[in-house]
Amino acid sequence: MKKFSYLFLSCFPLVSAAQTDSLSITGDPLPEVKRSEPADLDKTISKIWELDKEDQRGTFRFLEYQPMYAMPFRFTDRPTEQPVSLNPERPIPEHRDYQHVEMKFQVSLKAKIMQDAFGKGDVWVAFTQQAYWQMYNGKLSRPFREINYEPELIFTYPMNLSAGNFKFKMLGLSINHQSNGKEAAHSRSWNRIILMGVASWKNSIITARVWRRFSEKSIEDDNPEIEEYIGRSEVTAAIPFRKNVFTLTVRNNLNFNHNRGHAELSWIYPLSRDLRIMLQASHGYGDSLIDYNYKQTVLGVGFTFLQFITGIKRFFNFYSVFFNEKMSKFAQGILYCLTYSF
């Protein structure tokens, strides 16, 4: 039954790590996975969101939510060197000579705070942080170009509806805030209510989300019309094939007169029990909040982690081989901070 549960880990929000003790950030060993067996996708979904009684693990346990990864090489065809908001009241930011190649990493955790609330439902809190780091830009002293913070309150409820090969497994509702913590010309933020559904179909796991933005006064809006660019909906599919996992995420604004959105395709392959290589390609609007109204094509290579701290250590051991001693010590400093943060 464990079968392909672990193959999905670190791939996308529905199938993030953490749903068994062996997959939590406590670092317990992973069981052996038999790749030749077919995936039990319904059980995988249950483990991820603790839908069935036998998969429930109580409250206040920190688990992985969105994929945990570090992407040391990420190329964009159009770095946003002067991100201008559509709010005319905002000042025009100064031009920065950003490079086309940067590093990105993502940390994401969730914890259940109420179990069996309102019947069979659960209440979760989650936090995701994305960092876009101009690590190779010595001319600008290697700045963090953008950091996005995303706290979330989530209510989930198990479902058991099916039609042929389509099985609807979970319904969710969340309150979501996303911001970059900056001021004036560089400030970006918005608040949403999100309706989410999770299903399995043949050999894939599907998650669909639609949202509505909470309105703001026009003078206070850091990013007018953000939903026209980033979108009002999102569909993600994760498909295993042997040792590979392919994921496709598509966002769309549902405005067919001025249609915009974003598409992202990822390929993940295991290098070890805890470390997986990831190749990613994306195109569209809203790669980050500061880029919400800019279209980009991005290609990246990185590593995802099943056990976060263990994976981070292996990543930096691998990464330091290609850099000098100074950079290696710098990476060790990051590892020290991450280790004692968790």
N, C-alpha and C positions, 0 to 999 in steps of 0.2 A: 504493500500500500504506500510505502514511502517512495518507492519507484522514482518518478521524475520530480517529486516535490522539490528536491534540492537543485535540479537543473534550472528551475525557474528563478532561483534566488538571485537577487541583485539585478534583475532584469527590468522591472518596472513596478509602479506602486502596488499593483495587485499581488505581485509575487515577490515581494521583498523578503529578505531573510527574517527569521525571528519567530517563526511560529511553533517551533519546538525548542526544548531546552538546548538541544544540540546546535541550534541555529541562532541562539541569542547572543548578545554581546558579552555574555559571561565567559565565553571561550571554551565551552565544553566540546569534546571531540565529536566530529560528524560520523554517522554510520556509513557503512559502505553502500554505494548506490549501484544497483544492477541496471546498466544502461540498456540492456536488451529488452527489458520488460516495458509494456506500454504504460503511458502516463495515466495516473488516476487524478484527473484534473479536478473533479468535484472534491476529493479529499484535500488536494492542494489548496483550493480556495478556503475550505473549512479551517485548515491549519493556519493560514495567513490571518484570517479574521476571527478565529476561534468560534466558529458558528455552531459546531456540534458539541454536545456536552463533554464527550471524551477529549475534545481539543481545548477546552477552557482551562486557563492557567491562573485565574485570579486577577487581582488588580495591582496597579502600581509596579509593574514590571516593564522596564524600558526595553523596547524591541525596535528593530529596524523597520522603517516605514517606506520611504522612497529609496531608490538604489543608493548605496554608499560607494563612491568612486573617486578616483583621482585621474585626471586626464592631462598629462604633462605637455602634450603637443596638440594644439587645437588651432586650426587655420581658418580664418574668415576672409572672404573676398572683399569685405567692406567694413573695416573697423570704424566704429562710430566715434570720430575724433571731436565732434562738436554736437552733442545730442541736444536738439532744440525741442522743447515741449510745445504742444499745440495751444497751450494757454498763453495768450498774448500778454498777460500780466507778468509772466515770468521773464527774468533777464536772459539774455543770450550768453551761454557759457563761453569761456575762452577755449580756443583751439588747443588740443593736446596731440602730440605726435605719437599716437599709439601704433604699435606694431601689428602685423597681420597674424602673428603666432603668439599665443598666450597659454597659460595653464588654467584649468578649471577643476574645482573639486566640490563635492556635495556631501553633506552630512545630514542625516534625517532619522529622527526617532519618534516613536509613538508609545503611549502607555494607556492601558485601560483604567479608567477611574470609577466606572460603575458597571457591574455585571448583572445581567437579567433585569435591566431597567425597562419599565413599561412592557412587561411580559418577557419576551426572549431577547430584547434589544440590549446593546452595550453602548457605553459612552466612552470615547477615547479623546485624549489630547495628543497633538502631534506638533513637531517643529522641524522645519527643513531650512537649511542654509546653503546657498550656492555662492561660490566665490570665483571671480574672474580676475586672474592675476597676471599682470604684464611682467612675468618673471624674467624674461630675456631682454627686457628694455632697460639696460643700464643707463641710457641717456636720461631717463626720467626717474632714476633710482628705484626701479622695479615696483611700481605702485600697484595696489589693488584697484583695478579700473571700476569694478562694480561688485557689491555684495548684496544679495537678496535674502530677506528674512521672511519666513512664512509660517506663523503659528496657525493652528487649526483646531476647532472643536468638532468632533465627528460622532454622529449617532448611526449605528448599524443595526440592521434587523435581518435575520436569516429568512430566506424564501426557499420554496421548493416547487417551482413551476417548470414544466417541460413541454416541449412540442418537437417531437422527433429527436434530432441530435442536439437541439438547443435546450439548455438547462439554465434557468434563471435562479441564481443562488443567493443573492444578497441585494438589499436596497439600503442606501445610505443617504444621510443629509448632513451637511457640514456648514459651519460658519468659518470663513477663511479671510485672513488679513495677509497682504503681501506688501512689503515696502523695502526701500534700499537705505533707509536711515540717513539720507543726505538732506541738505538744505537748499533753499532758493532754486537756482536754475537746474540743479541736478536731482532734486527731490522727485521721487516717484512712489506712489502708493495707491492701493485700492482695496475695497472690502467686498466680499461676495457671499451669497448663499448658494450652495452647490448641491444638486441632486445627483446621486451616483447609483449606478446599477452594475452588478458583476454577474457574468454568465460564462458557461463553457459551451463551446460549439465544436464538435468533432475533435480535432487535435489542437485546439487553441483556447486560451482564456481571453475573454473580452471584457473590458471595462468601458462604460460610457458615462460621461459627465456633462451636465448642462448647468449653467449658472446665470444668476442675475446680479448685477452690480448694485450695491447700495448707492443711492444718489448723493451728490455733494453740491454745495454751492459753487457756481462757476468760478468765482474768484478764488476759491480754496482748492480747486481741482488741479492736482499736479500733472495729470495726464488725461486731458479730455479725449473722449472717443476711444479709450483704450480697448474697449470691447469690440470696436470696429476693426482693430488691427490684430490683437492677440486672439480674439474670438469670444464666442458665447458657448462653445461646446467642444468636447474632446472625446475621441475614441482611441483606445489602445488595444492592440492585439499582440499576444505573445505566443509564438509557435515553436515548439521544440522539434529538432531534427537530429537524431543520434545524439552527439555530445554538444551540439550547437543549440543556441536559442536565438531566434530572430524576433525583434519587436518593432512594431510600427505604431507611431502615435501621430494622429492628425487632429489639428484644431481648426475651427472654422467660425466665421462671424455670423453665419446663417443669413447673410444679406446678399441676395443673388444679383442685385443691381451693382453693388460695389463689393464683390466677393474677395475676401482676404483671409489669411490663416497661416498655418505653419505645419510642416510635415517633418518627421524625424524617424530615421531608420537605423536600428542598431543590430550588431552581430556580436554575440558573446560566446567565448570558448574557454573551457577550463584549462588552466596551466598547472594547478595543484588543487588540493582539497579546499583551500581558503581563497585562492587568488585566480581571477579570470581576466583574460584580455578582452577589451571591448573596442570595436570600431564603430564609429557613428558618423552619419551624414544627415544634415538638416537644411531646410530652405524655407524662408518665409519671414514673417514679422514676429517680434517679441522673443528673440533668443534670450534676452534678459529684460528686466524692467526698463532700464535706461534706453534700451533699443526698441521700445514697444512700437514705435511708428517708423522703424527702419527695416528694410528687407535685406537679408543676408543669406549667403550660402556658407555653411560651416562643415568642415571635415575634422575629425578628431580621433585620437587613439589613446586609450587609457586602460585602467584596471579597476574592476569591481571587487568587493570584499564580502565574503560570507560571514566571517568573524572579523569585526571592524579593526580592532587593535592588532590582531595577528596579521591581518591583511596589510595594514599600514606598514608594519615592520618589514614584511616581505617586499612590499613595493619599494621602500627606501633602500633596502639592501640591494635590490635589483637596479634601482635608479642610480645609486652612488657609483656603480661600476663605470658609468659613462661620463662622470663629471669629476672635477678635481677635488682635492681634499677640502678646500674651503666650502664648496657647495655641499659636500657630504656632511660636514659639521653643521651647516645650515639646515639640512634636511633632518639631522638628528635633533636639532633644537625644536623643529616643528613636531616631531614625534613625541618629544618629552611633554610639550604643551598639550597635545591631543590625549596622551595617555593619562595625564593627571586631571584633564577636564572631565573624563568619564570615570 
